[in-house]
Amino acid sequence: IGSFIIRDGNQVIVEPSPHVSEENLVLYVLGPVLGAVLHQRGLLLLHGSAMSTKGNAVAFLGNSGKGKSTTAAALYARGFRLLTDDVVAIDYSGSMPMVLPAMPRIKLRPESAVAVGYDPGEMPAFHSEDRRRECAATEGYLRTPLPLCCIYIFDEDTPQRIERLSAQQAFLEVTRHAYPEFVTLLESACPEFLRFHHRARLV
């Protein structure tokens, strides 16, 4: 795609490869590059979605394909407000963890869109080489961070149930669902002790 330099969480220099499409370049800048910016700002990044309820944020974490975005879209269709999809950025600058709002869109596989009640044929493609569709979640778009009050981990087990995790289990799950590109890539930008501290505070 190209070469990218991200400095101090506030400067991005992009040198695109010859003939790279703008679509691919924008996709990368709004994905891993933006993630690196947030990482350098000292935020904890988790792979998941977050919704607003009663002035708080509720996050859903899990592996790809486990229903995080589908759940977010189903709740949005029922009147809940979206905070973020795909990457949950948590700020620790205050007294409690705050979830930052992101772009108001949800990425859905066509079968997930149908399950939620949308027509995939009427939804724009997320990317020309990707089956996922883009659900605009602009209704009631939130522009301010919300305090994180609860995290649900989407697991493999059936039948479905809600089980409270121990502190040790919760710490392992938060570590396992860190935004994957930055678990080992940017050690110097966010030292291990800081990541450990953030995760421990979250638990």
C-alpha positions as CSV (number, residue, x, y, z in Angstrom):
1,I,0.0,0.0,0.0
2,G,2.8,2.4,0.9
3,S,5.0,3.7,3.7
4,F,3.6,5.4,6.8
5,I,5.3,7.4,9.6
6,I,3.2,8.1,12.7
7,R,4.8,10.5,15.2
8,D,3.7,11.3,18.7
9,G,0.0,10.4,18.0
10,N,-0.6,13.6,16.1
11,Q,1.3,13.5,12.8
12,V,0.9,11.0,9.9
13,I,3.1,11.1,6.8
14,V,1.9,8.9,3.9
15,E,4.0,7.8,0.9
16,P,1.7,5.7,-1.3
17,S,3.1,3.0,-3.5
18,P,2.8,3.7,-7.3
19,H,-0.6,3.1,-8.7
20,V,-2.2,2.2,-5.4
21,S,-6.0,2.9,-5.5
22,E,-7.4,5.7,-3.2
23,E,-9.9,3.1,-1.9
24,N,-7.1,0.8,-0.6
25,L,-5.1,3.7,0.7
26,V,-8.1,5.2,2.7
27,L,-9.0,1.8,4.0
28,Y,-5.5,1.3,5.5
29,V,-5.3,4.9,6.8
30,L,-8.6,4.5,8.6
31,G,-7.6,1.1,10.0
32,P,-4.1,0.3,11.1
33,V,-2.7,3.8,10.7
34,L,-5.5,5.4,12.8
35,G,-5.0,2.5,15.3
36,A,-1.3,3.4,15.6
37,V,-2.2,7.1,16.2
38,L,-4.5,6.1,19.1
39,H,-2.0,3.6,20.4
40,Q,0.7,6.4,20.6
41,R,-1.7,8.6,22.5
42,G,-1.7,6.0,25.3
43,L,-5.2,4.6,24.7
44,L,-6.1,1.0,25.3
45,L,-7.4,-0.6,22.0
46,L,-9.7,-3.6,22.0
47,H,-11.2,-5.5,19.1
48,G,-14.9,-5.1,19.5
49,S,-17.9,-2.8,19.3
50,A,-19.5,-0.5,21.9
51,M,-23.0,0.9,22.3
52,S,-24.6,3.5,24.5
53,T,-27.1,2.7,27.2
54,K,-28.4,5.0,29.9
55,G,-25.4,7.4,29.6
56,N,-22.8,4.5,29.7
57,A,-20.9,2.4,27.3
58,V,-21.3,-1.4,26.9
59,A,-18.6,-3.2,24.9
60,F,-18.7,-6.5,23.0
61,L,-15.4,-8.3,22.5
62,G,-14.7,-11.5,20.6
63,N,-13.0,-13.2,17.7
64,S,-13.9,-12.3,14.1
65,G,-17.2,-13.7,13.0
66,K,-18.6,-14.2,16.6
67,G,-21.4,-11.5,16.3
68,K,-20.0,-8.3,17.7
69,S,-21.0,-6.1,14.8
70,T,-24.2,-8.0,14.3
71,T,-25.2,-7.4,17.9
72,A,-24.3,-3.7,17.6
73,A,-26.4,-3.4,14.4
74,A,-29.4,-5.3,16.0
75,L,-29.3,-2.9,19.1
76,Y,-28.9,0.1,16.8
77,A,-32.0,-1.0,14.8
78,R,-33.8,-1.1,18.2
79,G,-32.9,2.5,19.1
80,F,-29.6,2.2,20.9
81,R,-26.8,4.5,19.8
82,L,-23.5,3.3,18.4
83,L,-20.2,4.4,19.9
84,T,-17.8,2.4,17.8
85,D,-17.5,-0.7,15.7
86,D,-14.4,-2.9,15.2
87,V,-12.0,-0.9,17.5
88,V,-12.9,0.2,21.0
89,A,-10.5,2.9,22.2
90,I,-10.4,3.5,25.9
91,D,-9.1,6.6,27.5
92,Y,-7.6,6.6,31.0
93,S,-6.8,10.2,31.4
94,G,-9.6,10.7,34.0
95,S,-10.8,8.9,37.0
96,M,-12.5,6.1,35.1
97,P,-12.2,4.4,31.6
98,M,-14.0,6.3,28.9
99,V,-14.9,4.9,25.5
100,L,-14.2,7.3,22.6
101,P,-16.8,7.6,19.8
102,A,-15.7,6.6,16.3
103,M,-17.1,6.9,12.8
104,P,-20.8,6.1,12.8
105,R,-20.7,2.9,10.7
106,I,-21.1,-0.8,11.2
107,K,-19.6,-3.4,8.9
108,L,-21.9,-6.4,8.3
109,R,-21.7,-9.6,6.3
110,P,-24.7,-9.9,4.0
111,E,-26.3,-12.7,6.0
112,S,-25.9,-10.7,9.2
113,A,-27.5,-7.7,7.5
114,V,-30.5,-9.9,6.6
115,A,-30.7,-11.3,10.1
116,V,-30.9,-7.8,11.6
117,G,-33.5,-6.6,9.1
118,Y,-31.6,-4.8,6.4
119,D,-31.4,-5.4,2.7
120,P,-27.8,-6.0,1.7
121,G,-28.6,-4.9,-1.8
122,E,-29.4,-1.4,-0.6
123,M,-26.2,-1.1,1.5
124,P,-22.9,0.2,0.1
125,A,-20.0,-2.2,0.0
126,F,-17.4,-1.7,2.7
127,H,-14.7,-2.4,0.1
128,S,-14.8,-3.7,-3.5
129,E,-13.0,-6.9,-2.6
130,D,-14.9,-7.5,0.7
131,R,-18.3,-9.1,1.0
132,R,-19.2,-6.9,4.0
133,R,-21.8,-4.1,3.7
134,E,-21.7,-0.8,5.5
135,C,-24.5,0.2,7.8
136,A,-24.6,4.0,8.4
137,A,-25.3,4.5,12.1
138,T,-25.7,8.2,12.1
139,E,-29.0,8.4,13.9
140,G,-28.2,9.9,17.4
141,Y,-24.5,10.0,16.6
142,L,-22.5,10.5,19.8
143,R,-19.6,12.9,19.8
144,T,-18.5,12.7,23.4
145,P,-16.8,9.8,25.3
146,L,-18.9,7.7,27.7
147,P,-17.8,5.8,30.8
148,L,-17.4,2.1,30.3
149,C,-19.7,0.2,32.6
150,C,-19.6,-3.4,31.2
151,I,-17.9,-5.7,28.8
152,Y,-19.4,-8.9,27.3
153,I,-17.0,-11.5,25.8
154,F,-18.5,-13.5,22.9
155,D,-17.4,-17.1,23.5
156,E,-17.7,-20.3,21.6
157,D,-19.9,-22.1,24.1
158,T,-23.5,-23.2,23.5
159,P,-26.2,-23.0,24.8
160,Q,-26.0,-19.3,25.2
161,R,-25.6,-18.0,28.8
162,I,-24.1,-15.1,30.7
163,E,-21.3,-16.1,33.1
164,R,-19.5,-13.6,35.3
165,L,-15.7,-13.9,34.9
166,S,-13.1,-13.9,37.7
167,A,-10.5,-11.1,37.7
168,Q,-7.9,-13.5,36.3
169,Q,-10.2,-14.7,33.5
170,A,-11.2,-11.1,32.7
171,F,-7.5,-10.0,32.5
172,L,-6.7,-12.8,30.0
173,E,-9.8,-12.0,27.9
174,V,-8.9,-8.3,27.7
175,T,-5.4,-9.3,26.7
176,R,-6.6,-11.8,24.1
177,H,-8.9,-9.2,22.5
178,A,-6.5,-6.3,22.3
179,Y,-6.6,-4.7,18.9
180,P,-4.5,-7.3,17.1
181,E,-2.2,-5.2,14.9
182,F,-0.6,-3.6,18.0
183,V,-0.2,-6.4,20.5
184,T,3.4,-7.0,19.4
185,L,4.0,-4.4,16.7
186,L,4.5,-1.2,18.8
187,E,6.2,-2.3,22.0
188,S,8.3,0.9,22.2
189,A,5.2,3.2,21.6
190,C,3.3,1.7,24.6
191,P,5.6,-0.2,27.0
192,E,4.4,-3.5,28.5
193,F,4.1,-2.0,32.0
194,L,1.6,0.6,30.7
195,R,-0.5,-1.9,28.8
196,F,-0.5,-4.1,31.9
197,H,-1.6,-1.2,34.0
198,H,-4.4,-0.2,31.6
199,R,-5.7,-3.8,31.5
200,A,-5.5,-4.2,35.2
201,R,-7.5,-1.0,35.8
202,L,-10.1,-2.1,33.3
203,V,-10.6,-5.4,35.1
